[in-house]
Amino acid sequence: MGTHRTHWDHARPFKRQRNPNVGLRTYRAISWLECAQSGEHEAHALFVFLWIAFNSTYGSRDAGDESDRTEHAGINAFLDELVSADAHGTLYVALRSCSGVIRNLLDNKQIYWRNVRNQAGDRGYGDWQRWFRQENNKTLRSLERMSNPEHAKTVLAVVFDRLRTLRNLLIHGQISWRSRVTDPVVDTAARLLMEIVPVFVQLMIDNRDRVWGEPSTYPDIFRQERIDPKPPSQ
């Protein structure tokens, strides 16, 4: 896995930054990226650390009250905003460089939400394979072309929908550790997040004057992080 370091001085007090909301989001995200890069983590733990880093970039102050549908819409809105902010095609390059990993992720049926619902016995999902093929074909066409914002939005939306399903399965204890069935996709997902989340953070830093929304700000934690943040590890 590649390691990424941003040039953001995230140990600087947030009150000195032009946009403290972006500062707090990126500070938190970078701290979890550093955690992920700090040692040889097992794939499941690495995926969790990297998802927290991603969650730090898009999560809102009302995140604790949102429904699954609201979270899905919030993630997609954030991804669309990243694409809109990407004036130099950084995301295009990142997605192309991860195309092999993305293909592996898309091929895995275990993290396709319609299949998960069908396996759970929910009615109306018996034709999940047809939807799976259609969604993958559209996404792969966009990945191969990757020449305009709509291509990037399509790929990111589908990829993070699969990643979110994996997150739900893992955090809610619906998959096992050291499983021959799910370990490969957890490893693939962690590799992808390790490459793409730092790109998201850097785009936010480069576009710090955009409106990214207000992050969750629990009073005591927020005050401590603003005034006396822990310096990054050397």
C-alpha positions in Angstrom: 0.0 0.0 0.0 1.2 3.5 -0.8 1.6 6.0 2.0 0.4 9.6 1.5 1.3 12.6 3.5 -0.4 15.9 3.1 1.3 19.2 3.5 -1.5 20.5 5.9 -0.2 21.7 9.3 -2.9 20.0 11.2 -1.3 20.7 14.5 -1.9 24.4 14.1 -4.8 25.7 16.2 -8.0 25.7 14.3 -8.9 29.2 15.2 -6.1 30.4 13.0 -7.5 28.8 9.9 -9.8 30.6 7.5 -12.3 27.8 7.6 -12.3 26.0 11.0 -14.9 23.4 9.8 -12.5 22.2 7.1 -9.7 22.4 9.6 -11.4 20.2 12.1 -12.6 17.7 9.5 -9.1 17.3 7.9 -7.4 17.3 11.3 -9.5 14.3 12.4 -9.2 12.5 9.1 -5.4 12.9 9.0 -5.1 11.6 12.6 -6.8 8.4 11.6 -4.8 8.1 8.4 -1.7 8.3 10.5 -3.1 5.6 12.8 -3.7 3.4 9.7 -0.2 4.1 8.5 1.5 3.6 11.9 2.1 -0.1 11.7 1.3 -3.5 10.3 -2.5 -3.6 11.0 -4.6 -6.6 10.3 -6.9 -5.9 7.3 -10.2 -5.7 9.3 -8.7 -3.1 11.8 -7.1 -1.2 8.9 -10.4 -1.0 7.1 -12.1 0.4 10.3 -9.4 3.0 10.8 -9.6 4.2 7.2 -13.4 4.3 7.3 -13.2 6.5 10.4 -10.9 8.8 8.4 -13.4 8.9 5.6 -16.3 9.5 8.0 -14.4 12.4 9.5 -14.4 14.1 6.1 -18.1 13.9 5.4 -19.9 13.3 8.7 -22.2 16.1 9.9 -23.2 17.3 13.4 -26.4 15.4 13.1 -24.8 12.1 12.1 -25.9 10.3 15.2 -29.6 10.8 14.3 -29.5 10.0 10.6 -31.1 7.0 8.9 -29.4 4.6 6.6 -31.0 6.4 3.6 -30.0 9.8 4.9 -26.4 8.6 5.4 -26.4 7.2 1.8 -27.5 10.6 0.4 -25.0 12.4 2.5 -22.1 10.4 1.3 -23.2 10.8 -2.3 -23.6 14.6 -1.9 -20.1 14.8 -0.4 -18.6 12.7 -3.2 -20.3 14.9 -5.8 -18.9 18.0 -4.1 -15.4 16.5 -4.2 -15.8 15.9 -8.0 -17.0 19.5 -8.5 -14.0 20.8 -6.5 -11.5 18.8 -8.5 -10.3 21.3 -11.0 -7.2 19.4 -12.0 -8.6 15.9 -12.5 -6.9 14.5 -9.4 -9.7 12.1 -8.8 -9.6 10.8 -12.4 -5.9 9.9 -12.0 -6.5 8.3 -8.6 -9.4 6.2 -9.8 -7.6 5.1 -12.9 -4.6 4.0 -10.8 -6.9 2.0 -8.6 -8.8 0.4 -11.4 -7.6 -3.1 -10.7 -8.6 -2.8 -7.0 -12.0 -1.3 -8.0 -12.7 -4.1 -10.4 -12.0 -6.7 -7.7 -14.3 -4.9 -5.3 -17.1 -4.7 -7.9 -16.8 -8.4 -8.7 -17.5 -9.4 -5.1 -21.2 -10.3 -4.7 -21.0 -10.5 -0.9 -21.1 -6.7 -0.5 -23.8 -6.0 -3.0 -26.7 -4.7 -0.9 -29.5 -6.4 -2.9 -27.7 -9.7 -2.5 -27.4 -9.0 1.3 -31.1 -8.3 1.5 -31.9 -11.4 -0.5 -29.7 -13.6 1.7 -31.5 -12.2 4.7 -34.8 -13.4 3.3 -36.3 -10.1 2.4 -38.9 -10.2 -0.4 -38.4 -8.4 -3.7 -34.6 -9.1 -4.2 -34.7 -12.4 -6.0 -33.5 -10.7 -9.2 -30.5 -9.1 -7.5 -28.1 -10.6 -10.0 -29.6 -8.7 -12.9 -29.2 -5.4 -11.0 -25.7 -6.4 -10.0 -24.6 -7.0 -13.6 -26.3 -3.7 -14.8 -24.7 -1.7 -12.1 -21.2 -3.2 -12.6 -21.4 -2.8 -16.4 -22.3 0.9 -16.1 -19.6 1.5 -13.5 -16.9 -0.3 -15.5 -17.7 1.7 -18.6 -17.4 4.9 -16.6 -14.1 3.7 -15.1 -12.7 2.9 -18.5 -13.7 6.3 -20.0 -13.1 8.5 -16.9 -13.0 11.7 -18.9 -15.7 13.8 -17.3 -17.3 14.5 -13.8 -20.2 12.2 -14.4 -17.9 9.2 -14.9 -16.1 10.0 -11.6 -19.4 10.5 -9.8 -20.8 7.1 -11.1 -17.7 5.2 -10.0 -17.4 6.8 -6.6 -21.1 6.4 -5.8 -21.1 2.7 -6.6 -17.7 2.0 -5.0 -18.7 3.7 -1.7 -22.1 2.0 -1.7 -20.3 -1.3 -1.7 -17.8 -0.1 0.9 -20.6 1.1 3.1 -22.3 -2.3 2.9 -19.1 -3.9 3.9 -18.8 -1.5 6.8 -22.3 -2.4 8.0 -21.6 -6.1 7.8 -18.4 -5.8 9.7 -19.4 -3.4 12.4 -22.7 -5.2 13.1 -20.9 -8.5 13.5 -22.3 -10.1 10.4 -19.0 -11.4 9.0 -16.3 -13.4 10.8 -12.6 -12.7 11.3 -10.3 -14.8 9.3 -13.1 -15.9 6.9 -12.1 -17.4 3.5 -15.3 -15.8 2.1 -14.9 -12.2 3.3 -11.2 -11.7 4.2 -10.2 -11.0 0.5 -12.8 -8.3 0.0 -11.9 -6.7 3.4 -8.3 -6.5 2.2 -9.3 -5.1 -1.1 -11.5 -2.5 0.5 -8.7 -1.4 2.9 -6.2 -1.1 0.0 -8.6 1.1 -1.9 -9.4 3.4 1.1 -5.7 3.8 1.8 -5.2 5.2 -1.7 -8.4 7.3 -2.1 -9.1 8.9 1.3 -5.9 10.9 1.3 -6.8 12.3 -2.1 -10.2 13.4 -0.6 -8.5 15.1 2.3 -6.0 16.9 0.0 -8.9 18.1 -2.2 -10.6 19.5 0.9 -7.5 21.3 1.9 -6.9 22.7 -1.5 -10.5 23.9 -1.6 -10.8 25.0 2.0 -13.0 28.0 1.2 -15.8 25.8 -0.2 -18.8 25.0 2.0 -18.2 21.4 3.3 -20.7 21.5 6.1 -20.4 21.7 9.8 -18.7 18.6 11.4 -20.0 17.1 14.6 -18.7 19.2 17.5 -19.1 17.6 20.9 -18.3 20.7 23.1 -15.4 19.4 25.3 -13.7 17.5 22.5 -14.2 20.3 20.1 -12.7 22.9 22.4 -9.7 20.7 23.2 -9.0 19.9 19.5 -9.3 23.5 18.5 -7.0 24.9 21.2 -4.5 22.2 22.0 -4.3 19.5 19.3 -1.9 16.7 19.8 1.1 17.1 17.5 1.4 14.5 14.7 3.7 11.6 15.2 7.2 12.0 13.7 
